[in-house]
């Protein structure tokens, strides 16, 4: 009977010592509102696409235009806000340059895609910026991918020469 009482006491003691700590961290107690803690974790989580890159050395995307005044291409790492991304595949995104201008970003050799619902997220992209000319047909195709109306697509009647960017890797900060 003494062995049975000892066994029950041991089980009770083990049950009373149930850990309330985070994954292996015996010093940190679980926050009272774990949903809030998870939301804060998700809000700072980075998502990587293409080559793995870091944030170190990224310049503001608006500063890219000044760099491009003196050269027709440059390898650079940029950071800025994404205004939109391809609604069909996520095969391109547009970054805000300010003054109602955007930088069109494609992904090297069509090797990776970003989420289709980007709008307002911060992004870091590393790759090559260059000057490019787009035909009316290509601009209409891009407008179609963006979900523009038939009227908006038909209103595109002039080719466009602008700075473009081909990214090797992208970080989307959420």
N, C-alpha and C positions, 0 to 999 in steps of 0.2 A: 504494500500500500504506500510505503514511503517513496518508492521509485515512481509510482504513478503521480503522487502529489508533486514530486520534484519535476517530473515531465510537464505537468500542467503549469507549474510556476515558470518554467523555462519558456513555454509557448506564450504565456501572458507577458513575460518580460520582452520577448522578441516582438510581439505585436505592439507593445507600448513604445518601442524604439523605432517605429516606422519612420523612415526619412522623409522630410519635406524639403529636400534640397534639389537644386537643379542638377541634371545629368553629371553625377560624379563630383560635384563641387560641394564638399562637406561644410564649407564655410558660409555659403550663400543660401539663405532661405528663399523659398519660392515666393514671389510677390503676391500680395493679396488679390490683385486683379491680373491674372495671367493673360487674359485677352488683351488688355492694354499693353502689356509687355510684348506680346507677340506683334501687335500692330506697330509698336515702335521699332522692333527688329526688322519687320518687313519694310518699313519706311526708309531704312538706311541700307537695305540690301542692294548690291549691284548685280546686274545681269550682263553676262559677257556673250558676245557673238563674234564669230570669226576668230582671228588670232587673239590670244590673251595679251592684253595690254594693261598698262597702269595709268593712273591719273597724272603722274609726275611729268612736269614739263609742258602740260597742255596750255595753249594760248586761247584767249577768247576768240570765238569764231569771227567777231566783228573786226578783229585786228588782222585777220587773214587778207582782207581786201587791200590793205596798205602794203602787205608783203607782195601781193600779186601785181602791183603797179610797176615793179621793176623787173619782173621775170614772168615767163609764160607757164612755169610749173614749179612746184616746191613740195618737198616731203615735209610733213608737219603733223603735229597732234593738236587737235582743236577741241574746245568745249563750248557748249551752248545749249539753248533750249530747242527742242524738236517741236515744230508746228504741226507736222503731219507725217504719215507714212503710207506706203502703198496699201490700199484697202483690199487688194486681191491676194497678194503673196507676202507683203512686207519686204519687197525687193528694192526699195529706196526709201529715203526720208528727206524731209526739208527742214533745215535748221534756220532759225531766225537770225538775220543779220542786222536787224533794226531798220528804221526808215522804210518800212513796208517791203523790204527785200529779203530774199531767202537764198540759202545755199543748197543746191541739189546734191544729195549724197547717194552714191550707188555703192555696191559691195563687190570687191575684187572677184572677177570671173564668175559672178553669180553663185558664189560658193556658200553664202549664208544669207539669212533673212532676219529682220527684226520684227517685233510684234506689229500687227496691222492697226492697232488702235492708239498709236502714239500721238499725244497732243499735250504739250506742256512739260514733258519730262526733260530732265537734264541728260545730256549725252556727251561722251568723250569719244572721239574718233581719231584713229591714226591712219594716215595714208598719204595720197598725193592729190594736191590741188592743181588744177590746170584750166586753161581757157578752152572753151569748146563752143561750137556752133550747132544748133539743133534745127532741123527742118520743121516745117509746119506739121507734116504728117507725124513726126515723132512727138512733138508737143501735144498734138491731139490725142495720141496714144496715151501719153502720161496723164492727160486730163481725164480720159476714160478710166484709167486705173485708179485715179483719185476719187472716182464716183461723181464727177461733174455731170451736169445735165447736157442734153444734146445741144441746147442753145449756147451754153458756155463753150462747148467743144467747137461748134461752128464759128464762134467769134474769134477763134485763133486763126489769124490770117498772115502773120509775119514770122519769119524765122527769128531765132534768138541767139545772141552771142553772149556768153556769160562764164563766170568761174564755176567750175564743177569740182566734185571731190569723189575720189574712189577710195573707200576705206578698206584696210586690211583687217581691222578689228574695231569693235564698238563696245562701249560700256553704256548701259542705260541705268541711270540711278532712279530708284523709285522711292 
